[in-house]
Amino acid sequence: MLEHIRVHEGEHIRIFEEFVSVLPARVVGQPCGAWDAIIGQWTAEVMAAQTSFDAAESHWAYPTYAGPLDW
């Protein structure tokens, strides 16, 4: 279970790093007044990518609990 969580969350980090890497190209040279729109669009794209990944992973079934029965 913990390994699955590690891999899953690691993919979220990878997705975010991918989006962060393109952010400077979007904002450098743009007028300051465009900042909110640029960041708003970028944020929406990051969230859509993260949500899409979660949807693709939603089929994963948790393993059967095999611990103490009195928890």
Sequence and secondary structure as in RCSB ss.txt:
>XXXX:A:sequence
MLEHIRVHEGEHIRIFEEFVSVLPARVVGQPCGAWDAIIGQWTAEVMAAQTSFDAAESHWAYPTYAGPLDW
>XXXX:A:secstr
 HHHHHHHHHHHHHHHHHHHHHHHHHHTTS GGGHHHHHHHHHHHHHHHHHHHHHHHTT       S TT 
